[in-house]
Amino acid sequence: MSNAKASIITIGDELLIGQVIDTNSAWIAQHLNELGIDVLRRVAVGDEATAIKNALDEELTKSELVLITGGLGPTADDITKPLLCEYFGGKLVVNDAVLEHVRNMFVQRNRPIIERNLKQAELPDNCLVLHNRIGTAPGMWFEKDEKVIVSMPGVPFEMVAIMEDEVLPRLKQRFVGEAIEHVSIITAGEGESFIAEKIQDIEEALPGYIKLAYLPGPGMVRLRLTGRGQTADQLIKELKLQQDRIAERLEGIVVALEDIPLPEVVGRLLADKKASLGFAESCTGGYLSHLITQVPGASTYFTGAIVSYKVGVKEHVLGVDKNIIDRYGVVSEETAVEMAKNAINVLNCNNSLSITGFLGPAGGDDQIPVGTVWMAVADKERVKTKKFRFHYDRVRNKEMAAQMAMLMIWKFLNHKL
Amino acid sequence: MSNAKASIITIGDELLIGQVIDTNSAWIAQHLNELGIDVLRRVAVGDEATAIKNALDEELTKSELVLITGGLGPTADDITKPLLCEYFGGKLVVNDAVLEHVRNMFVQRNRPIIERNLKQAELPDNCLVLHNRIGTAPGMWFEKDEKVIVSMPGVPFEMVAIMEDEVLPRLKQRFVGEAIEHVSIITAGEGESFIAEKIQDIEEALPGYIKLAYLPGPGMVRLRLTGRGQTADQLIKELKLQQDRIAERLEGIVVALEDIPLPEVVGRLLADKKASLGFAESCTGGYLSHLITQVPGASTYFTGAIVSYKVGVKEHVLGVDKNIIDRYGVVSEETAVEMAKNAINVLNCNNSLSITGFLGPAGGDDQIPVGTVWMAVADKERVKTKKFRFHYDRVRNKEMAAQMAMLMIWKFLNHKL
């Protein structure tokens, strides 16, 4: 039995002028995938009736499930609801439960309700209304010619709430497919081509129902094995076998056997070692701390950070010797070492990483050009340093520097530095 | 004359299983828009020949320009190049300039070159090869039946480099269209419906060639006016007139008359006032500092932050009185006030914001449930506090708290708190 096929349609002019990055599609795709539903296509169109109708026509010829987000807000640029109502041959009627819910939301938030909001309670009489517990625009579930079409608001957290509460459970019942499973291997320090060459024989010998993909990122490559089959148990067993073979071949560059972000890899390692970590961040301006604290439970190993953006903070809070800064400069190995060593005492942690550099566009000179970054990682006995040079813009350089910093901590904790 | 129409096709299984968020489409859309080229549709398909061919067929019937990203890497899951070559009836031949460039890149990076990399120099003989100065996979420019099809690698910074160096200048020459201009108004503190009601008459009286869109975000709504016309100058004049009318009507909730992120609004205000800012961050774990330092030039007003994730850092680095923490708790108005006041001295800044809360999933109790956040904003004379309650997950709560913190600083600096 083959898997159900789905299309995702996102509606909104803001997607076509690039003002908003579409995160909804990725979320939806991930969750359909877990149910064994294949996403064939994702299509974005503007707030324009003909474009929406055409997209619906086209996707309904390709997929048996079409999920639509966007175009359901209370303002005049939202045209999806009446269009869908007409498309499926229904008419708009007031839904009392939704009306009550919209009223309650405004009362709770202590805001006046206006005509426009009450309009949100008008819904097609030919759909199943999907409750939106955190917003005023409900979702809609239509069925036509054995196909399912679901429409949800474009606000990401409202979409997520409706998917979790209403849509995913119903899809699970409706579309039972072949199992799909994924396993991942995260590697660091070698490029995509090098890895492909190294495991070529394993890749070529993979059974037909297992596919390998390379997902390169800054300083690392994620390998993803995807398998399809009748039973999840058997599939997982085979995938893990192949994962082990590849991981063994790539020994030394494997960072994790799960698709988790690098800060989580570092976090788990710290938790396992019952170790703690603090940062002295200059050029990354708090980004390292942000990444580490995105992981739930970070408070068990992360003590905190000094974001020493101005030199004064380096001197007065971190206690870096003014003579060292004057002699070697703010962006230097010596300053990085002092920052890391002092952070251990100031933040009362047993491992620290410091980072100081010029990420651009300003800063730097002939000797220390823009993109130069010094990092130091330390515990109570050891200090290791490394110099980097990044060649992109400010935001990208920050991203790269953060990845490299996480890798450096990981290597340090594993005594690979 | 009507504007040229474009479609964007992004290729990659990783997009359909939601492992990667597509940022390329938004970047491309934004830049086409600036040239006056309308993006009609964005389509994502997997690494599968038939799906790619079908997408090309379909988009070529709708658009005169099709931009493709993805599917050009050196590993086996990349099939786009031979497919495009065949689609447009060419054959693959070695391109000496690309071969030289690929070799040089490997020499520079001091890595061994392998057969697979050399393959990247094989290119269709029926396309214009677009130089990729930062990667090994070049872009390709095909023309067929008066239409233009451009293929680029999916790695975002390589795509950007090829677009900037090679594609945008050529598109500008080729497609001269009607002017498109945008102006924005950023508002804070009122919902989409309230604003729509308040400016209904202005919106209804807009000339037909100007369109208004509402883009709601946490705690704020961005309004975007888009105009189309013969001459950019005339259009900008009319858009600014409408922008002024709306801004005047919405007085008190207008934060900026430009589409810039809130941290940049705050940054400009600080720069204008020649003021400085520091943070005492607990639950946001460095995120506020990260956002403020994303803006180039932040070093003129941002001094730094203490990320006091553990209580010890609050006491020993920020100098918060242990008695206050014991008596009122870590998440309390009193602790927030102490953190903000002390941050001014510790970080040597003249404005500070502190934040302490439980963002979830752990933490909190009956009295102070998960999602509770206290903020305090201070200068040398004033302290203002506010309590928030967020209802989402950890990541979303952090995002919301950061928006609210930026708004709070903005209000405080404008004496609106």
Interface residues (C-beta under 8 A of the other chain):
Chain A: D13 E14 L15 L16 I17 G18 Q19 V20 I21 D22 T23 S25 A26 W27 I28 A29 Q30 H31 N33 D38 V39 L40 R41 R42 V43 A44 V45 G46 D47 A51 A55 E58 G73 P74 T75 A76 D77 R111 P112 I114 E115 R116 N117 I134 V155 F157 H182 G191 E192 S193 F194 A196 E197 E203 K211 L212 A213 Y214 L215 P216 R224 T226 D259 F279 E281 T284 G285 G286 Y287 L288 S289 H290 I292 T293 Q294 P296 G297 A298 S299 F302 T303 G304 A305 I306 V307 S308 Y309 K310 G312 V313 H316 V317 V346 L347 N348 G360 P361 A362 H391 Y392 R394 V395 R396 K398
Chain B: D13 E14 L15 L16 I17 G18 Q19 V20 I21 D22 T23 S25 A26 W27 I28 A29 Q30 H31 N33 D38 V39 L40 R41 R42 V43 A44 V45 G46 D47 A51 A55 E58 G73 P74 T75 A76 D77 R111 P112 I114 E115 R116 N117 I134 V155 F157 H182 G191 E192 S193 F194 A196 E197 E203 K211 L212 A213 Y214 L215 P216 R224 T226 D259 F279 E281 T284 G285 G286 Y287 L288 S289 H290 I292 T293 Q294 P296 G297 A298 S299 F302 T303 G304 A305 I306 V307 S308 Y309 K310 G312 V313 H316 V317 V346 L347 N348 G360 P361 A362 H391 Y392 R394 V395 R396 K398
